[in-house]
Amino acid sequence: STERKDDTSATENNPSRVPQGKPGERSSLFYSAGQFFFEYLVVVSLKKMSDGRYEPKIAYQFPKRENLLKGQKEEEERLLQAIPLFCFPDGNNWAPVTDFTSETFSFVLTNVDGSRKIGYCRRLLPSGRGVRLPEVFCIISCLGCFGLFSKILDEVEKRRQISMAVIYPFMQGLRESPFPAPGKTVTIKSFIPESGTELIELTRPVDAHLEHVEFQALLQRLSPHLILHIFASAVLERRLIFLAEELSVLSQCIHAVAALLYPFTWAHTYIPVVPECLLDTVCCPTPFMVGIQMRHLERVLDQPMEEALIVDLCEGKIIRAVGDEEEILPIKLQNEMLTSLSRHNNNNNVHTPEQVNTLVSEAFVQFFVRTVGHYASHIKWSKIGSGTFQERAFCKAIASKTNRKFVKKFVKTNMFGLFIEEAEKSRIPQEGKR
């Protein structure tokens, strides 16, 4: 990596260099139905350089944009520069192979104006004989909907085994279809040589905040106890580093941890898979939630880091902790959540991934309802309809001492602040009280 260590502050403030994300941000992720499914389909392949190393390069981009304005053109160039890095975050040490298990992962990029785009990736080995290099099909979209895009990537992969030419009509059809509303289905016609016209149904989940999540990925790798330690650290906006070798494991688990915070939103650096050249992100003094491949563990531990929680997703253990994780959450609520998580962790309960998502999410939402659910009655409204949150009265109203101790810390976080800011703006006039 050619980056200097003292660059971290530049990294923090320059979204074009480090695409960061705040998962689940309403404004950009949950666009209304009826807009494009995706902005680009990009194919990234490895090109051999003169020094024998491989460099990821964009081999194909659909659609090609004509007549962009200057600002749009610059933004597009920045986007297209960042994509290859995130499609092959594991650096340049590739060699052609005959066998490769395809993998699915995603990343988040932040534009200068704070809006986000998600890259949904499928890394696969093109069909053929002899040794070949993997390539990545990456769909860039503003829409947070992992399951849906996974299904689209299945279709892309199926077509790739026939020929590249079969992919484009399918993507064109998809691009012309409106994105379905929650709970609705869109049907796309697709012609495949030899097998005729197929109808592909894409259904969007009813619950928007669970569209980007698979809690099972977390429950399979970590004990309920550890999940609560991670949740406690995330709730107080600390630094979290997740380690795994597979990109799919990293991105699934990090999206799941971020989703545990619902209805709050992680508002800091968020990089599900950190490219090798940006490993010094772990030196940031500000909060972050990042995923790093296990092969870089030594390098990460050698960095001059602030306190952080380091989680090994392969072994299901915590490598480094601050030490107080056990004491952050009120003990009674912690035990209730443990009971609830252990229940879904039991294999004798056969749940679909959707059911697991709903049950797990419910347990964490309940935690917030029990601790800060009374916030609305502590917003004072002026005659002109602007609201002011009464923090002291709000904290005082909590009867339980342990809950109050937790809430006093939680109200100081960025995510609580942003949540209250929204609440102060959005008064719904009550009937008869205008």
Secondary structure, DSSP 4 states (H G I P E B T S, - for coil): ----GGGHHHHHH-TTTS----TT-HHHHSPPTTSBS-SEEEEEEEEE-TTS-EEEEEEEEESPP-S--HHHHHHHHHHHHHHHHHHSTTTT----BS----EEEEEEEE-TTS-EEEEEEEEEPPS-SS-B--EEEEEEES---HHHHHHHHHHHHHHHTT-GGGHHHHHHHHHHSBPPPTT-EEEEEEEETTTEEEEEEEE--S-GGGTT--HHHHHHHS-HHHHHHHHHHHHTT-EEEEEES-HHHHHHHHHHHHHTTTTS---SEEESS--GGGGGGGG-SS-EEEEEEGGGHHHHHHS---S-EEEETTTTEEEE--S-HHHHS-HHHHHHHHHHHHHHH-TTS---HHHHHHHHHHHHHHHHHHHHTTGGGGEEEPTTS-EEE-HHHHHHT---HHHHHHHHHHTTSHHHHHHHHHHHH---PPTT--
